[in-house]
Amino acid sequence: MILIKNGRILTMAGKTYTQGSLLVRDGKVFKIGQTLEANPNEISETIDATDCWVMPGLIDAHCHIGITEEKKGFEGDDCNETKDPMTPYIRGLDAINPMDSAFHNAISSGITSMMVGPGSSNIVGGQFAFIKADGRCIDEMVVLEPAAMKAGFGENPKTNYKDLGTPPTTRMTMAAMLREELFRAKEYLAEKEAAQKNGGDFKGEFKKECWLPVLKKEIPLKSHVHRTDDILTAIRIAKEFDLDLTLDHCTEGHLIAKEIKASGFPAIIGPTLASRNKIEIQNMDFKTAGILNKNGVKVAICTDHPVSRIQYLPICAGLAAKEGLGIEEGLKAITINPAEICRVSGRVGSLEVGKDADIAIFDGNPMEVFTKTLFTIINGEVIYRAEEQSISNEKRKNSLPGH
């Protein structure tokens, strides 16, 4: 067992312990409280977290880590299949490379899990997976897969297929093609259910089966939407086909906050720490998350890595907190809120007995730029220690000429 003691424990489940203790056993949170008793012979490591913040591991609700690899160029970029606007059957899981160096950056920033999948060059890009940040075999890192189906609205599909000279080149065509795809998928589901009920023969279709979890509301349609018109189109189509939806990026969401609240769908805001290099993000602002939150919309913060680098996730939350989201809601936006939006809150997102022991220990508020990550624990194992990093840096310094 691991004992963490004397820390300021923010459970993100409504309880904070000013000088609390937490026990980890068999990869899970075993006990948590102001004071804990444990058999010293069962403790494999004790971490004194005096004056430190102990939190659930941070979560990025939308990124492309391991799919668009750092420092690899075209050879390491598998984010978009840009020759077919409809690719619901492809799985992000098949392209995530755990050897991407960005995973270390995530872990050393206290990020323990993330939602990862294809980009937005297509109307339907494929399936996302929710994974842990540590591992060598991607199949062993999976928490939920498929976790969402990606749909792209607006500028990205327009630009990609304009260059190819094929549809879609307008927002109208994008919406129509998505409706047709969903219409055919619903027909397929009805035929399959009728055959199963009547005991008749049914020939399955690989390119339709992937839609069934979406149609059954087991996973959401994960919509890439920046502008207000694209946000509203995504909501309209989701309502027409009775789907669950997440509004990813939601850049102009602050302009239609009441309409988003009325839809009942959550928003995943970001990457706000990036340039306004496209027309559809000209109104990008850190105030968006706070305005949506104040209007009753559940909000998570994302980096869209590598658009913003994943290690800046807590800083993005901090800037949103500064611009109206507030400290408590800023912390929720990178812990329990993304866990709930991504439908994995039974395992991650808060420190509660029985949940995965994904824990980050900081020397202060992680949303402040001077704060350091001291420990990152995933599945009950210490994956990162700042002291080891300091020793490594000191060795490197002493090896330089002149030292």
N, C-alpha and C positions, 0 to 999 in steps of 0.2 A: 504494500500500500504506500501511497504518497500522502504525506500530511502537509498541508499549506496552513500556516498559522499566522495570527496577528495582522492579517490583511484587511483592508477595506474591501469587503466583498459585495460587489454589485451583482445580484443574481439576475437582474432584468426580468424578474418574475414578481416584482412588487415588494421585494425585501432587500434591505441593505444592512450589512453587519459592519460596524465601525472598526472592531478588532475581532474579526471572525476567523473561524477555522473551517477547513474543508478536507475531507478524506476521499481519496480516489482508490477504488479497488476494482480489479478485473475490467479496466477500461471505462468504468462508469463512475459517476458521482455517487459515493456511498453514504456520506453523512455531511451535513453542513449546519453550522450554528455558531453562536457566540463563543462557546467553549466546547471542546470535544474531548472525550476520553478514548484512548485506543491502546492496545497492547503494544508496548515498544518493540517487542520481538517481531511484530507483523509489519512494522514500518520500514520500508526499504529506503526512503528518502524523506527528509524534512526540509521544507522551504520556508524560511522566515520572511514573510511578506510585510514586515513592519513598514509603515508609511507608503505602502504600495497599493495600487488598485488591482484587484483580482476580478476578472470578468469572464463571461463566456467568450470563446474564440470569435473573432470578427468574421462577418460573412459578406461576400460580394455577390449580389443578386443577379449580376449580368456581366459576363466577361468572356474573353476568347483566349484565355491562358492555355498554353499547350497546343492550341490549334494554330494561332499565329505566333510562332515562336520568336523569341528575341534573338537578334543577331544572325538570323538564318536566311533572310530574303525569300525569294520565290520558293526555294526548296523546302523551307519550313513553314510556308503559309498555305494552310488548307481550309481557310475560313469560308470561302465562297465558291460554289460550283456555278460558274457564270454562263453556262450554255443552255440552261433550261430553267424557265421561270418557276416551275413547279417541281420541287424535289423534297416532298414530305417524308420520303422513305429513307433518306440518308440520316445517319446517326453521328452526332458530334463525338460520341464515345470512341468511334473508330479512328479519330484523328487527333485525340488528345495525347500529347507526348509528355509523360511525367518528368522527362529529363530536361524540359524547358527550364532555363535558369530563373525564370520569373517565379517559379514555385518557391524557391528559397527566399526571394524578396517578399513574397506574401507571408511566409511563415515567420520571418524575422520582423514582420510588422504586426504580428499577433493575429493574422488572418488564418483561419483553420479550415474553412470550407467555402465553396463557391458554386454558382450556377454557370455552366460552360456549354457553348454550342455554336452553331453556324452563324455567319453574318447575315446581312440584310440586302444583298444584291438581288435576291429573288423574291417573288411574291410569297412563296413558301420555301423556307431555307432548309428545314429539317428539324431534327429532334435534339433537345438539350439534355444534359445530365447534371445532376447535383452531386458533387464529389468532395472528398476531403483533400486537403492541400498536400498531404505527405504520402509518399509511396513510390514504388518502382513499377508495379503492375496496375494499370488503370482499372481493371476489373475489381481489384481489391480496394480501390479508393471510392467506389460508387456508394452513395447513400440512396439515390433514387434515379432510376433510368428506365424508360424515358420520363423526364420531369416536366417537359413543356414542348410545344410545337412552335417553331419560329415563323412569324409572318412579317414581311417587309412592306411598308407603305411609304409613299412619297419619293424623295429625290434619288435614293440609291437605285431601286429598280428602274426608274425612269432613265437615269444616266447610263446604266449598264446596257439596257436593251436598245436605247437610242443609238449607241455606238455599234451595236450588232445589226441594227436595221430591222429588228423584229419586235412584235408586241411583247410587253406593254410599253408604250411611250407616253401614256396619259394616266392620270389618277383614276379616271372613269374605267379604263380598260383593266387596270389592276384590280379594282373592286369587282368588276364583272367576272374576271377570271378566277378570283378567289371564291366568289359565290358559286360559280359553276363547279369548282373543285369540291366545295363543301356539299353542294347539291348531289353530286355523283357519290360522294362518300356516304351521305345519308341514305341514298337509294341502296347502296351496297349493304349497309348495316341492316336495313329493313329486310332485304332479301335473305341475308344470313340468318336473322332471327326467325323469319318465317320458315326457312328450311329446317332449322333446329327444332322449332315447335312442332312441325308436321312430320319430322323424321325423313325429310327428302334429301336428295343429294345437293351439295353446294360446293362449287369450285372457288376456293379462296384466291384473292388477288393480293400479291405482295404490296403493290403500290396503293392499296386501299386499306389494308389492315392497320397501317400506322395511324389512320385517322380515328380508329375506334376509341382509344382512350380520351381523345379530345371531345368526341361526340357524346361520350358517356360522362363527361365532366370529371374524369379521373385526373386529368392534367389540363392546364390552361393553354389557350392560344397566347403566345408571347409576342406581342406586337411591337415592332419598331415604329414608333410614332414620335415625331418632333412637333410639326405644325398643328394648329388647332383643327384644321380641316381633316388632317389624317387621323388625329385622335378621335374625332367624332365619327369618321367613317369606320374605324376599327370598332368603336362601341356599337354603331348601327348594325354592322354585320354580325357581331357577337350576339346581339339581341335577336336578330332575325333567325339565327340558327341555334339559339339557346345554348351558348357556349360560355365557359369561364374565360376571363381575359386578364392579362396584365398589361399595363400601359408603360412600356419600357422607353426610357429617355424622357418622354412627356415634357419636352423642353418648353412649350408654350402652355403648359397645363395651368399656370397661374392666371392665364387670361380667361379660362373657362372652368374655374375651380368648382363652381356650383353644379355645372353639368357633369363633371367627373364624379362629384359626390353622389349625384342622383343616379349615376350608372351603377354604383356599388362596386366598381372595380378599383384595385390598388394601383399605385404608381411607383415605378422604379426610376429614380431621377439620376441622370448623369449621362455622359461624362462632362460635368460642368467645368472641370479644371482642364480645359482644352481650348484651342483656337476656334473662332467663329468662321470656319473655312468653307461653310456651305450656306446657301440661302436659307434653308429650313431651320438653321440654328442661330439666326441673327438676333433673336430675342432671348438667347440663353442667359440665365442669371441664377446665382445661388439663392435668391429669394423664393424660387419656385417651390421648393420643398416645404418651407415654412407656411406659405400661403395655402398650399394644398392641405397641410396638416391642420391648420386653423379652421379649414372648411370641412374637416371630418374625414379626409381621405387618408387611408393607411399608406405610409410612405417608407420606401427603402432608398438607400443611396448606393450607386454602383460606379465603377470606373470605366466600364466598357474596355478594359485592358485589351490591347495595348494603346488605345486612344488616349486614355490617361493611365499611367503605370499603376499597377495594382497596389503597390505599397503606399500610395497616396490616398487610399480609401478613407482612413480615419481623418486625414486632413480635409478631404472633401466634406465629410460630415461636420467637421469643425467650422468650416467656412459657411455651410448651410445653417449651422447653429447660430453663428454670428449674425447672419442675415435674416433671422426670424424664426428658425426652427427651434432654437433653445437647446440647452445642454442635454436634458433628459431625453427629449425626442431625438436629438442627434445621435445619442448612444443607442437608442432603440432602432434607429434607421440602419444600423450596421450590425445588429444582433438579433433580437427577437422578431422585429418586423420582417426582415428578409426571410427568416426561418419560416414564419407563418405564411408569407406570400408564396414561398417556394414549396410549401407543404411538407416541411421536414421538422417542424417544431416539436414533434414527439421525441426527437433525438438531439437537436442542437438549438442554439439561440438563447438559451438561458441556463443558469446553474441550478438544477433541481435534482433531487435524488432519483436515480435510475436513468438519467440522461447520459449521453456520451460525455466523457471527461475531456471535452475540448475547452481548454482554459488558456487565457492570456493574462500575464502579470506585467503591469507597467509601473514605472516609477512616478506616474502622475496620470492626468487625464489623457487618454490616447489621441484625443482630437486636437491637442496642442503640439506645435511643431518641435518643441524641445524635449518632449516626453520620449523615453526609451522603452523598448520592449525588453523585459528582463528574462522572461520564460514564455515559451509557447509549448503547450501540452496538447497532443492529439491522441484520442482514444486511450487516454491514461498514460501515455509515454511522453517524456520530456524530449521534444524534437529540437528545440533551440534554447540555448543559454547565452545570455549576453556576455557572461564572464569568459566563456570559451572563445567568443568572437573577439573580445578584448585581448586575450592571450595571443590569438592568431595574428591580430593586427600589430601587436608589440613585436612578435617574432619577425613579421614582415618588415617593420620599421628598422629593426636592428640588423637586418640583412642588407639594407641599402648602403651604397657607398657613403663613407663619411661617418658611419655609426660603428 
